[in-house]
Amino acid sequence: MVSATGVTRVGLITLSAFLFVYCSPEVQPPEGVPDVPDSPDMRAEGDTSSVEWIEVYFNMPSDHSVAFEGNESNDQYDLISSLTALIDSADYSVDLTAYDLQNQRVGDALVRAKERGVRVRVVTDYNNRDRREAHQKMWDALADAGIITVDDSGTIFWPDGEVYRQELPNRGAHMHHKFAVIDKKSDDPDDYYVWTGTMNLTYTGPFNTNLTMVIKDNEVARAYREEFEMMWGGDGRKPDPGQMRFHREKPNVSQNKFWVGDTKVEVYFGPMDINETKPSISDRVVELIEDHARYDARFLAFAITPDIPISQALWEKSGASDMRLEGVIDNMFFGRYRNNNDIWAQPEATEGNRLILPSRELRKQHQKTLVLDAVRPDYDDGHNAVAITGSYNFSAAAERVNDENIVLIHCDTIANQFYQDFMGVQARAKGEADPPAPPVSTEEWYPVSNIVDGQVFEIELFPGFQYPVSPLGVRVPRIYAGNDSSHYYGAEARDQLQDLVEGKKVMLQAAGAGRTPESRFNRFHAYITVKDDQGDEFSLNRELLKGGAGTFSDFLSQHPDSVNAYRQIEEQAREQQKGVWKNPDSLFVRLPRADVLGEEADPEPEFPININAAGEQELTALPQIGPGRASSIIEYRDQHGPFLDPEDITNVHGIGAGILDAIKDKIVLDDTEI
């Protein structure tokens, strides 16, 4: 069911491990050129590219056991390279939209393209154009290269430092696109490519569960360029501020349905326009659920608001028919649905023909995908499976407010690759597989960003990306020992760890020389060296045992010398009745959390927290936000209205850029991605 595989030169770009996918290997791209694209033999007059294909990339492990023969998905892929390789191949033009442009690898590729004489145009989101010093390098590099950038407020950032400011309608909405059109400026339709997907171009985007795709088709590229140039304000090198259109001010592009090779593809752009003339993304997806899906529907969602039509259609059809419904929702948003007793977290969501689970990924489950009829008995009757993905979150804001794009692919083989990816995510959600660990260097000092409890703290691996660490060879009483329970001595152990590592940097080592630490339970277990501001270093593992913060543990592979030394240190602490050894009979006894923490006791936090609606207690679950700062946030909100930008929280007295860095991945302004 799959065409040839192998290493292939794609236009001017060479990518390895390409899998060219057509819905049937026997069908060749037809040559007909009528203007109604209802079948492969009836395609738009402008559809003149001679080589057309779709390639999809996933960054987390897929389950290849469910793959069609020869159709294994491109999993564990470097998603940033799927874009930078295209930018580096460009000879004529690069038009890029980015909801959040932080990743320097993308910025460097844009600069290289500009230096080659390629026309580079960039559109970003006003709320996420990061003007703080930590990311100014990106904007300075683009400006130094002569690249003009605009955002969805209508502001133009000229390379000479001049800024033209205006406030277009719907400024509070978001330019949530993530797509690029490559070489559409060329006269040769075989030069055109579209890159799109679910990944934001941030430092953390490649570590969230995401996908990207490349579409080789001149008509699809034309539609995406039309969308881009509505926002840019024309087809020239310079933007026209009087013609710039965003959000509900944009009309529809000229065409929404295409044939890419023999694959039927639909492309839609949101939001709905102010005159309600554009095709509704929500209506089209609901139509496919109700009229096309016969056997199964599977979704991966960052957020999937329970009361929107798409959610209701999935729920109602799976309840009224034998259609199998499975889904995995980012664990932070799933926690909100559970707290609100919404449909996705009700008992019926895991009974009968439904199985909806919270994610268990390396970081965020950031995909927005829906696959219909990927598993069925009638592969040969002309009823294709449909894979749906893009920047479009399953939310009202995506439908009515934000700039979005979505791609609907009618193809069994591509849907099967989405199904492989889904099954990988579902296996991790079930606890049948672990997410891969992020890369970590055993020679780098990492700043400590947050103390979870005495057993776990977080380090900042990359800007904005924290990952938990536990000391190898040490077992420490925990504050979060179970539902509303803590271990005896959990608070004291947390305080000991905080005194030892807060504000310092750490280096991680494994038991064997040159090896990276093992990752289990979504955290590294390591020998940890701490360095303070004066440059003095000490072993955290030994200090915890010396102070009686915990006991020796033989969990995971350890160096024999450390095992002997740790046992001796534990015995000395026991003899001196330090820490937990003052009352050894209570070791790891679970107590009500209120008994351990007193007034400090709170339920385990459910993130992300809506800073425009949260009360004082909920706000204090955020790192470095105590009762005083929480009260200040509420007072500021009452005086100035809701926050329009996450960065606006730094206007609150006592909250600076450092605190914003610690909390920005744990907050939202509403209950959808922003």
N, C-alpha and C positions, 0 to 999 in steps of 0.2 A: 504493500500500500504506500510505499515511500520511494521517492526517486533517489538519484545518486547522492552519495556522500563523498566528502574528501576535502582537501585543501584547494581552494579556488581563488583565483584573482577576481575581485569584485570591482569592476571599473578600474579606478586608480588605486584601490586599497587592497592589500593582501591580509586576510584574516584566516587563522588556522581553525580547524575543527568545524568548518561550516557544514550545516545540514540543509540542503536545499529542499524545501518541502512543497509538494504539490498535492492536491487532494486525491489524485490518482496518477500513478507514474506513466500510464499509457496516454494520457490526454496531453496534447501539445498546445501551447498558446495559440488560439485561432487568429486568423488574419482579418475577419470581418470588422467593418468600422461604422455600422449604423449608430445612431445617437441615443438609443434606449438600452441601457445595460442590464437587460433582464436575464441574459444567459451568456455563456462564454462566446457565443457566435454573434452576439448583439452588443457591441461595446461602443463607447463614446468616440466621436470622430477624432478627438484629440489624443486618444490612447494609442500612442505611436512608439512607445519604448519597445525594443525587441527582446530584452531580457527582463523578466519580472519575477520577483520572489519575495517571500517574507521569512525573516529569521528571528527567533525569539531566544532570549538569554535569561537564565535564572541564577541567582547568586547563592542559593542554599541547596543542600542535597535533595535530589529528587528520588523517587522510588522507581527505579528502572525495571523492576520486576513486572510492572503493568504496561511497559512500552510495547508498541507494535514492533515487529522484527525490523531492525535497522533504523528505528525511530527514537532512539534515546535522546532525551532532552539535553540541551547545553546547560548543565547545572554547575554550581560552584564557580560561576563565571565572574570575572572582573568586570562589573557592569560599567564602571567609569571608562574602561578601555573601549567598550562598544561605541562610545561617543568620541573619545579623543582620537581613535584610529580613523574615524570618518572625517573629523576636522583636519587631521594631518594629511588626509588624501585630497582635500578640497583644492581646486585650482581656480575657482571663480567666485564662490560666495558661500558664506555660512550665516544663516539666520537662526538665532538661538533664543528660545524663551525659557526662563528658569524661575520657578517660584522662589527658590532660595539658592543663590549662586555663591558658594563658599569654597568649593573644592578647588584647590590651587592647580591640580592636574588639568582641570578643564580650562582654567584661566591661562595656564602656560600654553596649551594647545591653541587657544584663540589668538594669543600673541604671536605664536609661530606662524599661524595662517596669515595674520595681518602683515607680518614682515615679508611673507612671500608675495604680497600684492593682492591677496584675496580680500574681497569686500566682506567685512564682519559687522553684523548688526545684532544688538542684544537688547531684549526686553525682560525686565524683572518686576517683582512685586514690591510695591511701596513699603509694605509693612516689614518685609524681610530684607530690604536693602540695608545691610549691616554697616553702619557708619562707625562702629566702635574700633578702637585701635587694633584689636586682635585680628580683624579681617580687612583692614584698610589696605593691606598689601595687594589684595585682589584688585580693588578699584584703581589703585595707583598704577598697577602694571597695565591694566587695560587702557587707562588714560595715556600713559607714557607711550603705548603702542599706537595711539591715535584712534582708538575704538570708541565710538559714541554709544552710550547706553541710555535707555529710558525706563521709567517705571509707570505703573498704571494710574498714578495721580496726574500723569501728563508731564512730569518733570523730565527735562533733558539734561544729561550730564555731558558737557562738551569736553574734549580732551585737554583744552587749555585751562581747565579749572572753572570756567564759567558754568553757571547752573541756571537754566531757564525753568521757572517754577509756575505751575498752574494747578488748579484743582478740578479735575474732570468729575463728572457725575459718578455717584456710587463709590466714592473714595474708600469707604470702609470695607468694600468687598476685596476679593483677592484674585490676583493674576496667578492662578494655580497651575497653569500649563507647565509641562516639561516636554518640549519637543525641539527638534532642529531640522531645518531643511538645508540640504547640502547641494551646492552647485546648480541651483535652479536658474542662476544667471547665465549658464551655458546655453548655447543654441542646440546642443545635442541632447535629446530626451533620455538617452541612455546614461547620462551623467548624473541624473537626479536621484537623491536618496532622502528618506525621512527617517529620523531617529525619534522614538518616543517611548513611553512606558510609565511606570509608577514611581521611579526613583527621583527624589530631590537631589540636586547637585551640591550637597553638603558634605562635610567630613564624615558624618555618620550615615549618610544615605547608603553607601556600599555595605554597611553592616546591618542595616535593617533588612527585613525580608522583602525583596523587590524583584522586579523584572524589567527588562528593556527589550525593544525590538527594532529591527531595521526593515523598512519596506522599500523595495526597489520597484518603483512604478511612477511614471511621469505624471499621471493624472492625480494620484494620491498626493504627490509632491505639490502639484498646483493648488489643491485645496488647502493644504497646510500653509503654503505661501500666502494665499488669499487671507487666511486667518491672521497670519503674522502681520501683513501689511495694513490690515485694518487698525491694528494696535500701533504700528510704526507711523502710520499716517501717510502712506504712499509707497512707491516702488523705488525711490531714490536712495542714494547713500546717506543723505541727511533726513531725519524725521521732520514731518510737517506738523507742528503743534495744533494747527487748526483742523487737521483731518484725523487726528488720533481718536480711536474709538475703543473703549473697553466695556466689559461687563454687559449690561442690558442695552447698551447703545449700539451694539454690533448686529448687523443683519446676518443672515445665513450665507455660507459660501455657496458657490454656484452649483456644486454637485456633491452628493453624499454617498452614492453607490458606485462601486467600481469592480472591475475584474483584474486581479493581480495574477497573471498567468491564468490558470483555470480555477482560481480561488475567488469566490465572491466575498467582497469586503465592504463594510459600511463604516463611514467616518462621520461623526457628529461633534459639533462644538457647542459648548454652553457658555453662559447661561441662556435661558429663554430670553428673547429680546423684549423690549418694552411694549411692542405692538403684538406680541404673541404670534408671530408669523413663522418662527423657526421650527423645525422638527423638534419635538420634545424627546430628550434622551430617556427620561423616565418612561414615557408612554411607549417608546420603541422597545425598551427592555421588558416592560410588563407584557407587551404584545407577544414577544418571543416566549416568555414564561408560560403565558396562558394558551397560546395557539401552536407553538412549535415543540416545546418540551414534551416528550412522551414518557420518558423513563426516569431521568435523574437530573438533578441540579446541584452543583457544588460551588461554593463561593469561599473566597478568602477576602476578609474585610478588615481594614484599619478601624473603620466605624461603619455601622449599618443601622441607621436610625430605625427603631422598631415600627414607627407609625407611617413611614413613607410608602407610596404605592408599590415599590419594588419589594420591600419586606413583606407587605401584606399579601402580594401575589404569591410569593414563595411559600409563605405560611399556609395560606388558604388552599393552594393547589396540592401541597403535600398532605394536608389534612383531609381533602375531599377525594383524593385519588391515590394510586399506588406509587406516584412519583417519589423517588428517593430524594431526600433533602439532607445534604451534609454541608457543614460550614465550620470555619475556624475564624474567630474574631480576636483581634489584638487584646491581650489580657487586661490592659488598662481600661479599655472601653467595655469589655465584657464585665468587669467589676462594677461599672456604673449600671449596666443593664441588670445585673444581679441585685444591686442595691435598690433599684426601682421596680423590681419584680416584672421586668419587661419580658416579652415572649421568648427572646433568645436564651434567657436563663431560667425559664420555667421548666418543671419536670417533663412536660410534653416535648421539649426540645431535644431530649435524649431518649425518647421512647418510640416504639414502632418503626416507622420508616424515616425518622429524623435523628440526626446526630450533630448537634451544634456544640462546639467546645471552645474554651479560651486557649489562646496560643501559648506556646512554650518555646519561643524563639531566642536567638542570640540577643536580639534587642527588640525593636518594634516589628510587629507583623503589619507591614506597610502596603502590601499588595491590595489592589482593588480589582478582583477578577471574579468572573462568573462563567462556569462551563455547563452547557446544557447537552444532555444525551451523549456524554462521553463514553458511557458503558451501556451497551444495548445489543440486542440480537440481530438487528436488521441493517448491518453496515452496507449491504449491497442494494438497497431499494431506493437509493437517491436521497434519503433523509440524512443530511449532514449534521454532525455535531456543530455547536457554535461556541467559540471562545470569545469572551468579552473582557476588555481591559482598557486602562488608560489612567489619566489623572483624576477621573471622576470618582469621588467618594460616594458611597451610597447614602446620601444625605439631602435634605431640602436645600441647604446652602449651595451644594454642587449644581442642583437643578435650576435654582432661581437667582443666584447671586454671583457666583464665582466664575471666572474664565476657566473652562475645562475642555478636555477632548477625550473621546472614547472611540475605540476601534472594535468592530464586531466582525469576526472572522468565521466564515462558514466552511469548515474544513475538518475532516475526521483526524487527519494526521497532526495538525497543529493543536486541535483540542486534546488529543492524546498526550501531547507534551505538557499542556496545562494540567491535565489529570495526573501525570507523573509528579509534577511539582506539588499539586494539592495533596497527594498521598504522602509525600515527604513531610509536608507541614503537619498533616493530620497525625502521622506516626509520632512526631515530636510532641504534639498536643496530648496524645494518649500516654506519653511516657515510654513508648516503645523504642525511641531513638533520642539521642541528645543533639542539640544544636552544635555546630562546630564552634570551637573557641576562636576568638579574634587573635590576630598576630600579636606577639609580645616579644620584646627584646630582653635578653638576660644581661645586657650591658647598659641599659638605659635607666635613668632615675625618673620615676613617675610621681607626680604630685598626688597626695592623698586628698580626695575630694569630699568624702562623706563617711561618717562612722555609722554603721547599721546597728551593730551590737558588739559584744565582746568577742565574737567569733568571726565577724565579717566587717570589712570596710571596703570602700570603693576607691579605685585609682582612676586618674584621667589618662586613658591610653592615647586619645586623640582629642583635639578641641571639641568639646561637647559630648564626648563619648566616655562614660564611666563604666567600669567593669569590676565586679566584686572579687575580693581576694580573702583567703583564709590562711592562717599560719599552719604549715605542714608539721605534723608530729605533736600538735597541741589540740586538746578539746576543751572548749571554754563554755561555761553556761551562757545561754542565749536569752535575750528578751523576747524574741519571737519563737517560742518553743512549740507553738500550736495555737489553736483557736483561743484567743483571749487568755493564753497562759504564758508564763515565763518560767525559766529555771531559777531555783534558789541561787542567789548571788549574781543573777544576771545583770542587775543595774550596776553593782560594784565592778564587775568584770568589764562592762562597757566603759565605765569611767577610767579604769586602768588603761585600756587600749587607747582611749581618747588622749590621755596624758602623754602616752608614748609616741603617737603618730600624728596628731592633729597639727596641720600647718607644716608638715615635713614632707620629704620625698623618700621613696622606697625603691629598692632594686629587688627583683624576684629571681630565685634560682631553683632548679630542680635537683633531684637526688643525684643524677648523673651529670658529669661535666658536659657542657655544650648543649644540653637538652632544655627544652622549654618546660615550664611547669605544667602538670596535668590539670585539666579542667573537668570537674565533676560538679553536678548540681548547679550548672551555670555560674561557676566561679573557679578561679585559679586556687590551687593549694600549693604553697611554695615556702621555701626558706626565704625569709624577708629581712633584708638589711635596711636599717633606717638611717638617714643622714639628716642632721639638724642644720640650722642656719649657720652655725659655726664650722660646719664640715665634719663634725664628730659622727662616727658611725657605730652602730651596735646591732646585735641580732635581736629582732623582735621576738622570735620564737623562744629564745632563752629567757628574755626579760619577763615574758608572760609567765613562764614556769617558775622563775625565781620569785616573783611577787605573789605566787599562789593564785593567779587568775584562772588556772585550769589544770588539767591533768595531761600526762603523756598519752598520745593516741598512736596506734600502729596502723592507722588508715593510710592506704596508698603506699607506693614504693618510697623507701627512705634510705639514706646512707647509713651503713652500720655504725660509723663513728658517732653520728648524731643520735642514733637510737640509744647507745650506751650513755652518752653525755646527758641526754634528756631524762633518762630514767634516774640518773644520779641527782640532777637538779630538782626533779620532782620530789625525790626522797628527802632532800635537804629542806625544801619548803614545807613538807609534811611534818618533819621533826620540829621545825620552828613555828608550826601552826600559823602559817601565813595564809591570808586570803581564804579560799574555800576550805582549807584544812583546819580552820577554827571550828568547823562543824561538818566533818567528813560524812556523817550519816545522812546529810541532806544533799549530797552531791547529785546534781541533775534531777532532783525532785521537781516536778511541775507544780507551780502554785498559780492561783489567779493573778493575772497581770497587775491588777490593782494592788494586791498584797506586796508585790515586788517594787512597783514604781510609784505607788501612792497616787497623788493628784496628777502626776505626770502620765499616768496610764491612759492610753488611747487605743482604739482598735487599730489593726494594721492599716496603713494608709492605702487608699485606692486612688491610683493616678490614672490619667492626668486630672488635675484639680482646676476647676473653672474659677479663675480669680475674679471674674465678674459676678459670681453668685455665691462663692464659698463663705461660710461663717468662720469665726475665729478659730474654733477647734480644728476644722478641716485645714485651714491655712497653715497651722502650726505643724502639720505633717510634712510640710516642705522643708528641705534642708536649710538650716540657718535662719528659719523663720520661727521666732518664739512668740509668746503672747503679745509682747510690745509691738513688734513689727506687724503682726497680724492685725492688731487693733489700728495701726497706722494705715494699713492697706484699706481697711473698711472705711475709715474716716476720709481718706483721700477719695475713695469711690463715691461716698455720699456727697462730697463737695464738688467733684469734677465730673461725675458721671462714669460710665463704664470705660474700661481701658480699650483703646482702639488698636493698640500695638503692644505685644508682650514687653517690648523695650520700655514702654511708658511706665512700667512698675518702678523703674529707677528714679522716677520723679517723687516717689514716696520717701520721706525722710528716713534715713538709716539703711536704704537699700541701694547698693551701688552695682557696678558692672560685675564684680566678683560673685555677689549673691545671684545676680541674673544668670551668670554662667552655670551656677549650681542647680538652678531650678528651671531653666528654660525648656528642658526636655520633659518636665513634669507638669507643665501648666498649659492651659488652653484659655481662649477668650469665650468660647461657647463649647457645645458638646460635639463639634465636628472638627476635623483637622483644619487648622488655620495657618 
